[in-house]
Amino acid sequence: KFSAILTAGLAGLQSASGFYLPGVNPRSFKDGDPIKLKVNKLTSIHDEYPIEYYRLPFCQPDNGVIMENENLGEFLSGDRIENSPYRIEMKKPMYCEQVCISHMGRVEAKGVSRSKVVRAIHKDYHDNWIVDNLPSASKVEDDNKTFTRYFQGFPIGFVGENDKKAYINNHVNIEIEYHEVEAAAGSYRIVRFTVEPFSIAHDFEPIFADDDDGEIDEEASKSAKKAKIKNPIASCDYSIPEASRKHTNYYMVTKAGPGPQPASQKVLFTYDVKWKENTEVSWASRWDIYLSMDDGVPNKVHWLSISNSLVIVFVLTTMIAAILVRNLRRDYDRYSRVATDEEKSEDLEEFGWKLVHADVFRPPSYPMMLSVCCGSGVQLLSMSILTIVFATMGFLSPARRGSLIMALLVLYVLMGGVAGYVTARLYKTFKGKSWQKATIMTASGFPTIAFGTFFVMNLLAVSKQSSDAVPFTRMVALLLLWFGVSTPLVFFGAYFGFKLDAFEFPVNTSNIPRQIPDQPWFMGPYFTAAVGGVMPFGACFLELFFIMSSLWMDQYYYVFGFLFLTFCILLLTCAEITVLFNYFQICGEDYRWWWRSFTTGGSTAIYVYGYSFHYFKQLEVNSPATYVLYFGYMALVSFALYLITGTVGLLSCLWFNKKIFGSIKVD
């Protein structure tokens, strides 16, 4: 029965992970309606600093570049969405339309410094275009096969195999698939957007003068034709009637074409637009192929991850049941049994965890620091759970760019009241008096670390002229959220926390602390932390790989149903392993469990940070700034995880100790 319920629950979560609620209304187009093609940042897996599209000398719109970002989350994620000069009209095919003539920079040669376009091509930067809120898929073709990739955009160029020189992709085939709206004849919706890039060395003669040759003829510059192509391929031969022309294809470019276009000097940019009706894909499911990366990661891989996690939980739970339940039952029988006259005469000395009943709830060292860490941990835990739940329900669709970061930011700010409350209750329990200082540390502790890290990374992004650089006005918005919303909520929660009574414990604490006997080496803090983090990390490391790929390799991650299960299993294993070590510790008459439980539970984060070193090899980067960016942000994420899992470990041990000491009689 339990297995049937579990299977049904997992199936429900899996279906929830694919539920699509983008938060935007479908847009319909009629024949000839203009369709905006927007451009986004240029990205590369070899350099973690994206570049703004128009920092390279690409064609710009006649009416100027207009930023089309909508929210703070887009800025924080590095998105810089802008308009483009590419004209597209619904269901109107286009053949070798000319965009502009642009100067790519100096010729690539030995002993000459490379232009920024050449450097970007050698670093394998990719374009990320958007049509009707759909990101561009990339179509790649060679002599043997054709395949389409639904992440990371399409390359701006390539490096020649023989001469190792950079060539620019100056022609694109824009392929758009659509279907007719059933309820509205003559209206269409876009369901696919694919770009196939080509490099064509057009031999052309400009029709109008440019900045280098003379004054610009404004009327001529706005015309469709920018140049006369002397060596046109079939699709660019304007002498052929449009009805008889064919779209640019692989054979035209590679077999009958003039060769690839070097990324230097003046370059003519052109494009085709191809339309194809697709009745199989509905508008609501058009993102599915992006989220699954065209089944690049089968669901069975995630099921394998869940199965692995469940096995670990089962083994750990069985071990805890075998050790704790049996030993605790034996301890209860021994402590509750009335001693016989013979045992009293022999004056047998008691042993075990009952001996520390007068010290087990003694306040720890650095009580304010522990209270602040637990308050911040509960704040981060609440933020994480709510975000994953909203994402599992489909409210944080990738169609709403930046929504995930905005959700994390807003929920963290709103959970400030929870952080203040938990800090106040714990600090009052520890008999702390400096409640104002504790509250200020809660409001400013982790946010200062996070904002300081972000500020340093932003300075690096500015120095690299990256689109990751957040404008000053957006930085001010972050500070307003911190000091204007989060900090007052922390004080609000702390006010109610300090008004309530401290936690009540089942036993009293003596005035004189008990002497702690020598402990075996395997019960030391370093060993327990090292062992305590292994099983929780083993329960989540497979899913961690996909999350890291989403963060650092621009891949989509949207199986939040699996993530929710994995996160619950992670918290459960942290709680179980920490409780087990806590029992061993108090059995050894060592009552200093407060900090030990926090570090044992939080040690999972150390393994996560260690795993980030292994994962870094896949990025193939050698820039010092990228090292700082990657390991700086991974250290911040690992520290946040340390606070979350450490808090779970401490609260679990607090509950466990209250239960067992509340069930015995103490003279």
N, C-alpha and C positions, 0 to 999 in steps of 0.2 A: 504494500500500500504506500509506504514511504517513497519507494523508488518511482511509483507512478506519479505521485504528487510532485516529486522533484523534477521528473522529466517534463511534466506539464508546465511547471514554473519556468524551466529553462527555455522551453519552446516559446512560451509567452514573452520572455525577455528577448529572445532572438527576433521574434516578429516585431517587438517594440523598437529594436535597434534599427529596423528598416522602415519604420513608420515615417512618413514624409509630411512635415508641417512647416513649410518654408517661411510662412509669415508674410508672403507677398502675393498679390493677385496676379493671375495669368494675364498676359497682354496679348491681344489679338491684332493682326495686321491685315490690311486689304491690299490688293494688287497695286503696286507702285508706291506703297507707303515707305518713307525713309526709315532705315534701321540703323541705329547708332552702333558703331564699332568702337569700343573703348580700349585703351591700353593700360596696362598695370606695370608694376616694377619688373625689372629684369633680374632673374634669379639664377644661381649656379650651385651645384653640389660641391664644387671645388673652392668656393668662396662664400662664406655665410653672410656676407654683406651684400644685400641687393642694391641695384642701381636704379635710379629714376629713369624712365624710358627716354625722356627728351634730354638727358645728359649726354647721350650719344647723338650724332648728327642725323637722326632720322627725320623723315618728312613731317612737317608740322601743319596744323589746320590753318586755313586762310584767315580765320577770325581770331586766331591766337589760341594758346593752350589754356584750357579751363579745368580746374581740379573738380572732381566729382565724388570725393569721399563724403560719406554720410555720417559716420560716428567716430567716437574716440577709439573704439576697438580697432578700426581699420588703420588708424595712425599708429597705434601701439604695435600692431602686427606687421608694420612696414608697407602696407598697401598704399599705393599712390595712383588712384584711378583717374585717368584724364581722357579727354576727347581725342579723336584722331582725324586725319584727312581722308580716310577711306570712305567712299560713298557707296552705300548698298541700298537697293530698292527691292521691295518684296516681289519675289518670283521673276525678277528681271536678270537674266544672265549677262555677264560682262566678260569681255575677251581682251586681255592684255591692256587693261585700263592703266593709264600713266598717272602716277601720284606726284612725283617731283624729281628734280635732279639735285642731288646732295653731294657735298664734298666729304669723303670719308677720312681724309688726312693724308699724310705723307706715305710714300711708297715703302713697303716693308723690305728692308735690305740689311745685310750684316753691317755692324758698326753704326747703325742708325737707330735711335730710340723708337720704340713702337708707338703708334698712335693709340688712343684710348679704345678705338673700335677693334683694332688688332689684339690688344690686350684682353678685351672682353671676349673675343672669339676663342683665343687660346685658353681662357678660363671656362669655356663652355657655358656662357650665359644664354639664357632662354627668354624668349618673349612670352608674355602672358596676356593674351587678348581676351576680350569679353564681348559677347553679343547676346542681348536680351538676358543678361545676368548669367549666361552660361560661359564657363572658361573654355578656352580653345583646347581641343584635343590635337595631337600631333600625328600626322600621317607620314610614314617613312616608307620609301620604295627603293628597291634595288633590282638587279637582274633576275633574282630568283623569287622574291616574295614581297608582299606589302603588309604592313601591320600598323595598327593605330594605338597610340599611348594616351591615356586619359589623365595624366598628371605631369607636372613640371613644364607645361607649355611646349613650344617648339624652338629649336636652336636659331640664333641670329646669324649663324654662319658655321663654317667647318674648317678644319686644318687639312690641307692636302697630304695624302699619304706619302708622296714622293718628295715634293719640295718643302714640306712642312710650313707652307705659307698659309695665311688666313684668307678665306674667301667668304664674301658676304652673301647671304640669301636675300637677293633684291627682288625676287618675284614670289608671290604666294598664290596658291589656289585656295580660295575660301569656299568651303563646301558646307552648305546649310540644308538641313533636313527639316521638314515641316509636315503638319497634317491639318486638314480642314476641320474647323469647329463644327460639331454635329448640329448644335442648336442655332448656328448662325452661318448660313451659306455665304460663301465669298469671303469669310474671315479665316485666317490661318494663324497657327501657333508654331513657334520654333521649338524643336525637340533635340536637335543635334547641331554642333558647331565644330568643324574640323578644319585645320589649316595644314596644307602640304607645301613646305618651303622649297624653293629652287634657287639656284645661283646661275644667272644668265649674263654673259658678258655682252650686253647690248652695245653695238657700235652706233652711236647716235650723234646727231647734230642739233643743238638747242634751237628751238623756234624763236625764243625771245632772249634778250640779253639778261645776264645775271649780275651779281655784285662785282664779279671779277672782270666782266667784259664791257660793262657800260650801264646806262640807266635802265631801270626796270619798266617794262610796258605793263601797267597794271591790268589792262583788259586782256592782254595775251597771257599773263601769268595765271588768270582765272580760267582759262580755257582748258578743255579736257586733255588736249595734246600739248605736252611740254617739249617734245623733241621729235625729230624725224629719225626713225631707226633705219640704218643702212643695211643691216644684215638680219632682218627679222626672221624669227622662227614662224611656223605656220600660224600659230594663234595670234602673233603680233603683226601679221601682214595685213595692213589695212586696205590693200587693194582687193582682197577677197571679200565678197559680200558677207555680212555678219551671219546671214542664214546658213551660209556654207562653211563657216569657220568652226574649228574644233577647239576645245579647251586645251590649255597647256598640259602636257603629260610627260611622263618620264622619258619616253622615246624621243620626243621633240627636243628635249633639253640635252640629253646625254649622247644620243646617236647622231642627230641631225643638227644639233645646236652649235653655237660658236664657242662653247666651253664655259667654265665657271668665271664669275666676276671677282677679281681681286678686291680686297677690302681697302682700297686706296683711290685717291683722285676722285673725279666726278663719276657718280653712279646714278643710273636711271632706275627708279623703283616702279614696278608694275604689279598688277594683280588680276586674277580671274575670280568670278563669282559663279558658283555652280549651285543649282537648286535640285532637290530630290524629295519627292513625297514619301513620307514614312508613316503608314497607318498603324504600325504595330506598337509604337512607343507613345504612351499618353503623356500629356504635359506634366502630370503629377509624378510620373516615374522617370522623368528625363535625367534626373541626377543620379539614378541608381547605378549606372555604368561607371560614373566617376567615383562614387563612394566605394564600389567594389573593385575599382581599378580594372574593370573588364575581367572580373574573376581572377585577378592576379594573385590574390590571397584567398583561397577557398575557405568557406566557413568551417570545414573540418579541422583546419589549423587552429582556429579559436576554440573549437570543441576539444581538441587535444590539450590546449592550454587549460581549459576548465577541468578536464578529466585529471590532468596532472595535479592541479590545485586541490581537487576534491580528494584524491588519494592521499596527499600530504595531510589534509585536515583529518581524514579518517584515521590515519596512522597516529597522528598526534593526539587526537581525542581518545583513541583507544588506549594509548600509553598513559595519558593523564587519568583516565578512568581506572586503569589497572593499578596505578601507583597511588593516586590521591584517595580514591574511594576506599580501597582496602586499608591503606595506612591510617586514614582519618577515622575509619570505623574502629580500628584497633586502638587508636589514641583515645577516642571517646570512651570506649569500654574501660580502658585503664584509668583515665582521669575521673570517671564517674563511679568507679567501683569503690566500695567501702573497704578499707584495709583491715585485714584480720589481725588478731592479737599477735600472732607469730611474726607477721610482716612489720607490725609496729615495734616489736621487741628487737627485730633485726635492723630497724631504722634505715630501711632501704631508701636511697636517695632518688627522687624523681628526675626524669630526664625528658627532653623533647621541647616542643614549642610552647608548652604551658608555662615553662619557667620564665619566659620573657613577657608574660602578660602585663607586668607593671612598666614595661619599657617599649612595647611594640608600637604604641601610638605616640611615642615621644616625638616632638617636633624635630624635623631634620636640620642639618646645617644649611645655612643660606636659605631660610624659608621664603624670603621675598622672591628670590630668583626662581625657586621651584614653582611658586604660585604664579608668577608671570609667565613662565614657560608653559604651564598647564592651561592658563587662560588663553594664551596665543594658540596653543595646540587645539583647544576646543573650537576656537574661532575658525582656524583653518580646516578642521574636520567638518564643521557645519557647512562651510563654504563648499567643500569638495563633494559632500553627499548631496546637497541641494543642486549643485551644478550637474552632477552625473544624472540625478533623477530627472531634471528638466531636459537634459540632452537625450536621455532614454525615451522620454515621451515625445521627442521630436521638435521641441521648441527652439533648439539651437542649431538650426539647419545651416550648412555651409552656404546656402543661397543668401543668407544674411551675413555677409562678410563682417568679421569682427565681433559677431554676437557672442561667441564663446568667451573671448577675452573680456567683453563688457559684462557678461554674466559673472565671471570670476571676480572682477573688480567690484561690481555693485554688491554682490552677496558678501564679499569679505568686509566691505564697509558696513553693511547692515548688521553683520554678526558681531560688531564691536560691543554691543550691549551684552551678548553672551560671554565674551571674553572678560569684560569688567566684572560681571556677576561671579563667574567661576574663580577669578583671581581673588575677589573680595572674600568669598566663602572660605577658600583654602587658607588665605592669609590670616583671617580671623581665627580659624581653627588652630593655626600654628601660634596663636597668641601674639601676632604682630601688631605693632602700634602705629607704624608709619604708613597709614592707609593712603594718604595722598601721594606719597612717593611710589607706592606699589601701583596705584592707578595710572600715574604718569608713565611709569615704565611699561605698563601693558599697552597704553595708547601709542607709545613711541618706540618700543623695543623692536619688534619684527618689522613694522613699517619703515623704520629708519634704515635697517639693514637692507631691505628690499629696494627702497628708493635710492639709497646710496649706490647699490650695485647697478641699478637701472641708470642712474645719472652718469656713472663712469662709462658704462657701455654706450650711452648716448653721445658722450664726448668722443669716444672712438669712432662711432658711426659718423659724426660730423666731420672728423678728420679724414675719414675715408670717402666723404661725399656720398654716403649711402642713403637710400630711401628709408632705412631704419631710423634715421635721425628724427626725433620727435620735435616739432616746433615749440618755441618757448610758451606760446599761449596754451598748448596742450599740457605742458608741464605744470602750468599754473592751475589748470583744471584738476590735475591729479592732486596737487597740494590742497586745493579747496575741498575735494572729497575727503582727504585725510584729516585736515584740521577742522573743516566745517561740518562734517557728518560723522566720521568714524570716532574722532576723539570725544565729542559730546556724548555719543552713544556708550562709549566705554565708561565715562563718568556716571552716566545714567544707570548702567547695569551695576557698577560698583556701589552706587548709593543703596540700591535695593539689597545687594549682597551683604553689605556691612550692617544693614538694619536687621537682618535675620540672625538667628542664633547660630553659633558655630556648630559644626558636625558633632553629633554625640557618638561617643565610643562606648562599647559594652563593658570596658574595664577601665579602672583608674590608672593614672600614671604616677609613679613614685617620684619623690623629690631627688633621690640619689640614683644616678644611672648605674645599671648593672654592668659588671665587668664582662667583656666579650672574650670567650676563649679563642685560642688560635684556630684558624680555619685552614682546611686543606687547600692545596694549590688550585684545584679544579673549582673551588667556590669563590675564587678571586673575581674582582669586577671585570678585568680584561677578558678572562676566559668565558665568563657567563655572557658578556656582551658579544664576543665572537661567535659563540654557539647559538645564542638567542636570535641572531639575525639571519641564520642560514635558512631555516625552514620557511619563515615568511617570505624571504626573497625567492626561494625556490618555488613558492606558490604563485608568484606573479611575474617571473622574469620573461616568460614567453610573450605575454601581453605587453610587457615593458618594451620589447623590441619594436613592436608596431607603433607604440606611442612615440618612441624616439625617432622613428622614421618619419612620422607626421611632423614632429617638431623641427627636425634638422634636414630632411630631404624633400620637403614640400609635397609629401604624400597625404592623401585624405585618410582620416580616421573617423569612422562614424558608427562602429559597432559598440555603442555605449551600453547595450544590454550585457554583452560579455564583460565590459569594463566594470559595470556595476557589480556583477557576480565576483569578479576577481578582486575588487576593492573590499567587498564584504569578507571574502576568504582571507585576504591579507590582514584585516583587522582582527578576525577571529583567531588566526594563528599567532599573531602578536600577543593577544590576550592570553591564550592558552600556554604558550611557552614561557611567558613572564610569570604567570601564576605558578607554574611548575617550579621554576627556579626560586621563586619567593618562598614556596613551601620548604624546599631544601635549605634555604638560608635561615629561616626561623627555627627549623629543626636543629640546626647547628648553633642555636642560641645567639644568632646575630640579628639584632633587631633594626639594623640600619638599612631598611628596605625601601625607603622613600626614593632616594636618588638611584639606588640600584635598579629598581623596577623601571624607572624612567629611562635609564641608559640601556637596559636590556631590551626594552621594547623599541627604543629609537635606533638600535644598532642596525636594523634593516636598512636604514638610509645610508649607512657606511658602505654596504654591499652595492646599493644602487649607484652611489658615486664611483665605486670601484668599477662597476660594469660600464660606466660612461667612458672610461679610459679604453676599454676593449672596443666599444662601439665607435669611438673616434676614428679608428683605422679605416672605417668604411667611407669616411667623408673625403679622403684624399686631398687634404688641404695642407699647406705649408706656410701660411701667413701667420706671423706672430699675433696680429690683431684677432685673427680667427681663434687662435688658441685661447686668448683672454676671453673672448665672447663666449665660446663654448663651455670652457671649464668654469668661468665665472657664473653663468646662468645655471649650469648643472649643480654647482655648489649651493646656490640659492634654493633650487628645487629640492635638493637632498636635505638641506637644513629644515625646510618646511615639512618634509616628510618625517624628519627626525622628531620634530615637535608633535606631529600628529600621532605617530606610532608610540612615541614615548608617553604621551598623555593617555593613550588607550591602555598601555601597560600599567601605568600608575593607578588609574581609576579601577582597573580590573583587580589589581592586588589590594586596593583599599576595600573594595567590596568583599573579596575573599577573606581578608583578615577580620573584618567586622563579623562575617558570618561564623567563622570557626571559633573566635574568641567569645562570641555571644552565645555559643551553644554549650559552654562549659561553666562549671561552678568554681569560683575562685574564693578561697578563704580570706 
